[in-house]
Every structure is written in C-alpha cells, then in structure tokens.
C-alpha cells in the first residue's frame, strides 16, 4: 500500500499531488504521516482518559460496564465531538479538510466521530466496509483514521485490502465472535488480500467507504491501540443514515435526508459473560 508523506503539525492545510490522488484512487487508501503533532494527540487522549476516569456513562455515546471483557471496561466512544471540545476540534481540523477536499474534489461535511481505546486483550473488528453502515447516496464516505499510539500487528493495528473499494458493497457474513466485537465480516474479494498498516502517533490513514478493512485482537500485554476515527461525505451527497448528523467543516449543522438500511459502524455482538 502506498504511503503519502505530506503535511506536518502546524502547517497550512496540505493538498495531494496528482500522483498521490491517482494512487489513492487505485488503492482506496493512503497514509499522511505526522499530520498531527504528538502534543495534539496527547491532548486528545487526555480528554478521553478523563472521560473514562470519571467512571460515568454518557448515554448513547459512552457506556462502560463491569466484566472481564476489556471492551466492557473500555468501550468505544460514539460521536464524542458532540460533547468533548478537543474531539470536535479534531473532527473539523483544517488539515483534514485540505486532504479530504482533494480526495472528494468538493466541499466536505463531517458525518461521524469515534474513539477506540482498544486495551490489551481486546477483540478486533472483522473486515468490513464503512459505507455498509453510513449508506451515503450518491457516492460514498471517506474515513480519516488518526493513530494515537504506535500501532502495529501486535496491538491490533488496522488491516486494509487495497483495491477492494472498486468492487462495490458486499453482503456481510457473520464474524468470529472470539476475534471480533462486531458481527459483520466481509472476506477479501477474489485476487485481493489484507495488508497491515503500521502507524505512529499523529499519522492519519484516509480510506474510501467501500474499502474492505478491519483489525485483529490486541495481543500485546500492556499496550493500548487508541485511535480517533472520523467519517466525511462530499457536499453533493443527498442522503445518509439517520445516525449520522452531518456538519459543515465550520461546525454548522447541515441535515441530509435519511437513507435506508444504515446503522452505527459495526453491529456489536450481545454482551458476553466472563471469558
């Protein structure tokens, strides 16, 4: 998979070259190294650490519970930009906007944010396609996946299937519950294979909403694999699932009509007992 080295913390919003855009169109994904500074990543993570330390649920966003499953104690945070200031600033960051507008070729709208703690021992998320959940019409979404830790195969880093974005949306199979917290699984299309993406804090992976991607469990003994994920759509999008409350990159609400069949990113298995 190609890696694009553009942008730096504090720089003006970067743009992609024609060669980089062609590579993105071919693979369906590209990494921008060091787009955010380590200090910015630390401030973002501190906000989520404080949320977890407070020990209270935010209904519809963050609902930790007791249990042996690490994902019970450290569940993902859904739409944190709606109540956390640093998460909102990250979602609407001008550097992300610069890359996204180059990818879409038009103005973009922010549709969703998420934060994954992924502690040691946590299950991953089976290979899937994001637009299966967002149901953007017409077109698709683009994800901006910000690494908040050093991420590799040992702690459950992301895997992508380059080129799979050109094969359309698939009807998922059921995932292996022992490896994935989400039910849906999309096998790599014929002739294509999953490849790991190693990342450092501040790197951002941009990928097409039809790209097949996922992650394995965190097998490290003591390393979290924290990440902030945001989804965006082009301004020409006409419909999106009702869960996704679209905003302009200046933060104004821009409601879109609802599409059918959408849901949160990854339908979770029912809570499990001790394991």
ABEGO torsion letter per residue (X at the ends): XBBBBBEBBGBBBBBBBAAAAAAAAAAGBBBBBGABBAAAAAAAAAAAAAAAAAGBBBBGABBBBBEABAAAABBBBBGAAAABAAAAAAAABAAAAAAAAAAAGBBBBBABBBBBAGBBGBBBBBBBBAAAAAGBOBEBBBBBBBBABBBBAAAGBBBBBBGAAAAEBBBBBBBBAAABABABBBBBBBGBBBBBBBBBBGBBBBBBAABBBEBBBBABAABBBBBBBBBBBBAABABBBAABBBBBAAGBBBBBBBBBGBBBBEBBBBBBBBX
